[in-house]
Amino acid sequence: MSRDFVPFGLTVCGLDELNGFCEAGVTHVLSILDPNHPEPTAFGAYGEHERLELRFHDIIDPYLGQVLPQRSDVERILAFGRDLLAEPAGVGHLLVHCHAGISRSTAALTMILAQARPERPAADAMAAVVNIRHKAWPNLRMIEFADDLLGRGGDLVAAVRARHLAYGKERPDLVQYMIDNGRVREVADLID
């Protein structure tokens, strides 16, 4: 399904899974880390690859002592995606990771796919990401910036909110986690 969007391989994972992709032929890495997290050592075994590293917390609204994702971060993600699309078809393999491979990374991949195929509904891009990473819960703030930058008119936000609603019904424990961590906007439709 993801090959319907881009002519290169795709992987989404968390920090604890990085070592498992050393032999996967990864050519590009989008690395989203917490601001004070140490540099992952796994990339030393990846061979030559291009890497964009961004550092911000997995939050959607201001939270004491944490760094919000900024519009400029999303601009850099989209530019990285455009650069990869300009590479020869069938050559690349993009690995996107964040701490757990659930929120920041899946938001980044969703926007990269939506950018690659602007004629397709954003729901298709979201479905492709879920096909790669079932536990996808894209960071809403990142998606809001991407929706605006890509001129999607709310389509991208709506697709992600639909994912939050569907996955929240499947995983009520995750809904409580989001509430406890200041991400109520993502679960508002699930709260009685």
Beta strands, then each sheet from edge to edge (+ up, - down):
strand 1: 9-14
strand 2: 28-33
strand 3: 50-55
strand 4: 93-98
sheet 1: 1+ 4+ 2+ 3+
end
